[in-house]
Amino acid sequence: MDKTLDNYKIYDDKQKLAIDRVKANVDKWLFFTGSSGTGKDYIADCILRYKKARKRKVFKINAIRLLLEFQTDFLILFIFLIFLRKKI
């Protein structure tokens, strides 16, 4: 069975609220937080599938990976600035 927001199994009011908010904002940027096993990846996959079906460009990245990307970019920028400072 394909993952969709309509066949997401809701077990409590918080999950219902989350799904309702996602459905209302599916075309906007969304950021998920929550403990392990709450359905964040499932919901993200549903959104990816929804957007891909409408020929939109999408990507999925978890918070740790995103922070590592920022850290790497910051480190490169920092090294570049040090290099420029020595050249001036």
TAFEN-V472786 format. One line per field, one symbol per residue. ss: DSSP state (H for helix, E for strand, - for the rest). psi: psi as a letter, one per 40 degrees, with the letter a starting at -180 (. if undefined). burial: 1 if it has 16 or more other C-alpha atoms within 10 Angstrom, else 0. A space follows every 50 residues. Layout:
ss = ???
psi = ???
burial = ???
This chain:
ss = ------------HHHHHHHHHHHH---------------HHHHHHHHHHH HHH---------HHHHHHHHHHHHHHHHHHHHHHHHH-
psi = hihiddehhheiddddddddddddfdeihihhiiiheeeddddddddddd dddefihiihhiddddddddddddddddddddddddd.
burial = 00111000000000000110010001000000000000110011111111 00000000000000000000000000000000000000
